[in-house]
């Protein structure tokens, strides 16, 4: 080919190639155009091959430059279209949407029993107040469960109608009716004050009705030292109630009676449903009376008192030199108040649909 | 204890401006908890006095009458249909208008009665809640004060009253009476009691000629006194007395019995009235013998039931018959044979004191709880007997009003009073400084003057003084006050809880009682977190078991005779559980029955394996024993679980995978990892000493780990036995595990030591091995781990496929294993890897494996 022929070839095909490369509407068409015009069998390669055959060095230079210019120009067109198509593809890709409203894939999670959560929370509060946990047997000697706690032989609590007795040959053995025997054991085991323990666990009483279970859970706090006062008990109960329920909860003490404490008190807290007013709140009846506290403004929550001197004597401590206080709370009661559970039996049925409601 | 506000107001000065609510608060703060305040007048709100203007027979019914009733409404008289026999024209009646609800819950509406519209109701005493049963309408007497048409009925029938429902603690027998409650209220209000000493006009002959008392059992009956009233007319009580008893929840019987009940409610001392003429006589005198019951002796009590007595019961007897008979069960209930009836003309009134424990025992045994036993069990006042008796005898005589005749009733002169065991007032010494120290108040709050003033308001007297101490004489109606600390409690009540400061005790220096196993609780906490993460809900079951439960789920680690409850709530709960699994399987069955098959549950709790050899008796002299070693039962902390349903639940794009043994095993491996137990193995139970017959023979294992050179069984796991599943009607295959929490803690040895990241690449090689179908996978893994050629280089062995079927000869299986090799200090060469692989496969061949590919 002559220089003129080469120039003609380039001129003739250039416009066609440019149009094809610029106008390709999809990656396949663009690739086809690239192969056709910029590939080994394309006109540019044919022209480049012919350049070497030219005789004149000038012609070679001239034709070579022309080939390279055209090549570069078409490469740029090709690249521009390639980028454009890629951009469009990306835009199209980003325009796609998954149905994100389909449900997530969850792995099965377990749930803690509301009683054990409540129990741990109370123990944690007590630990914060310096009470170390203590445990004891559930099948308990009469001595620790009754005798050491100043519950006399013919006290009604000892009756077969109220207490489960264990077949123990000649020995007097019961299913503990409270966690207080752990207090007695703690005093005997420690041997000397100061002592600050929280006794917790399952206890048993011969009740079975919608509001009582024959087995339930208690937590008790015991503090023994020289010069422990009722004022100390009052302050401790206030702090305890605030941490278990809510800051600002009011504590009311009422004189009461337990064989193992003297003086003894019932501990009420201001009702958290109605704010202690007796009216309104989220569980009010139609006439506005709060159902949680039965419109009294207070909820009975604990028993407490100063350790009775007889208990100290039975536990080998000298009541002339030590004093102490104790308080006890029912875990079921707290859990039921906390979570609004009305039937105690739900707590022991272990229905998955009940348990799954708790964290 | 129901307390009438009107009655209280007669006994104590109550300032006019004090509302029932604040009286209730005062009593509650004093320790007499008011559980409810009932406004009796409100129950009769709307019931008014009305006059029956006319009364004609109902046109459609023989027994009904049609009355024109004027209740004072401006709209005029209304028609009321009435069925009472005693209704008549001109009668003054109690009219309940439409819209009101009677105390029994009955709602009055305008209603058509046999074609006639009735606009309300004329009421009987029982319909107004005044009496248990009534015969006819309650008619009001014309001309009595307040009986005016349109006026409210409540005050006319004694219902203008407020009742306080008290929850009295068992230490306060004194508060089981109006006088006792009034005393507390007077102390709380700082006002005075208005209680006159009763007098009894004695117009009869001397009592010595009428009665004698012998106490053969002074332990059971420290005091027995009686009075006799002659020419009594027994009949209905006057309305005030009926109303008073009705207000406090006691049914009116007749004027004599009502007086005894009135006194019991007033002074807390139960009295009993005998028909004097029915008592056995010795000569001309009624002879009362208080004695211990003879075993097998019987007595028909007032409720008509025949009671068989045992030794230890105390009876009131007389001398009728050869050996005398029992005529009353002392302190519990009177006998039917000597009951006061309408024909009674002479009454012997008993006022006595009985032994609290013995009354309690008798009442409990016979399940016969009366108002009297309730008081004697808690301790009535032996020294208040005569005053009660005097007042009662006076009232019986006064209220003995024979219809249309002169009241000739007269009380015999004198009292028979046998009092062999005097109850003396306790003398209690109080140190004011000790009171201040125990309560945590400033000494001046309870100084000598304050203390005396406060305790005197409860009826205590100063008996004497010592240096810094006061001796008090405690009235016998307060048997709960015997020690200094009891008086300090009284001071606390009287000073008021609000007056006590709030302080927090100092911290530090506490002794460790050693009643808490921290390691076990840490292990349990980790295990519970692992189970929660693996999808297990926490269950809590009652710790009882049935004999079947114990037989089907023996403890895998043995145990002795189960702990048996003597007085169980039924055979099904007669033993203490030896395993947590029966409860959990039961829970699973309940869930399945309710349509919930996706169940994963675990429980952490105590089981009772049997008796503890060191626990026959409490050993309080040994501090370690007192810390728990002298427990009667062998109590073990266990952690058990059950699972059924899916391993992975279906989602919109993935299929469900069923739960199987390897899910359970994986969960337990994770649990053991989290607890820190390293190297635990699952070992098949065939021929092993560990038994778990409740698990399916095809997939059950014990979990063992080496601790201090010895193998320890931590528990068992596996598929639930199909027989157990069938028994509980389980709807899906179930799996179970049972671990000992204490052993878990013992086996938890892992201490985390951080390792550096590997610096050189690893190489993985996979092989397919054809082995005997019975060869456990663990054997291949074990031989790889033990191969000398791989020592220090074998990082991981993974079994990623097990195949039987087409292409694999019968009795064989193809196991695909991948090994990951890595050297810590260099990149492994191909030659090194090849040498290790040769070594591994050599070991496999020794187990009979044929290498299919690799």
Interface residues (C-beta under 8 A of the other chain):
Chain A: X102 X103 X105 X106 X107 X108 X109 X110 X111 X112 X113 X115 X116 X130 X132 X133 X134 X135 X136 X137 X138 X139 X140 X141 X143 X144 X148 X154 X156 X159 X160 X161 X164 X165 X166 X167 X168 X171 X173 X175 X182 X185 X186 X187 X188 X189 X190 X191 X192 X193 X194 X195 X196 X197 X199 X202 X204 X206 X208 X213 X214 X215 X223 X225 X227 X228 X229 X230 X231 X232 X234 X235 X236 X238 X239 X252 X253 X254 X255 X256 X257 X262 X263 X264 X265 X266 X306 X308 X309 X316 X323 X347 X348 X349 X350 X351 X352 X353 X355 X356
Chain B: X28 X29 X30 X31 X33 X169 X170 X171 X172 X357 X360 X361 X364 X437 X438 X439 X440 X441 X480 X483 X485 X486 X488 X489 X492 X493 X497 X500 X501 X502 X503 X504 X505 X507 X508 X509 X510 X511 X512 X513 X514 X515 X516 X517 X521 X528 X531 X532 X533 X534 X535 X536 X537 X538 X539 X540 X541 X542 X543 X544 X563 X564 X565 X566 X567 X568 X569 X573 X576 X584 X587 X590 X591 X594 X596 X598 X599 X600 X601 X602 X604 X605 X606 X608 X615 X616 X617 X618 X620 X623 X624 X626 X627 X628 X630 X631 X632 X633 X635 X648 X649 X651 X652 X654
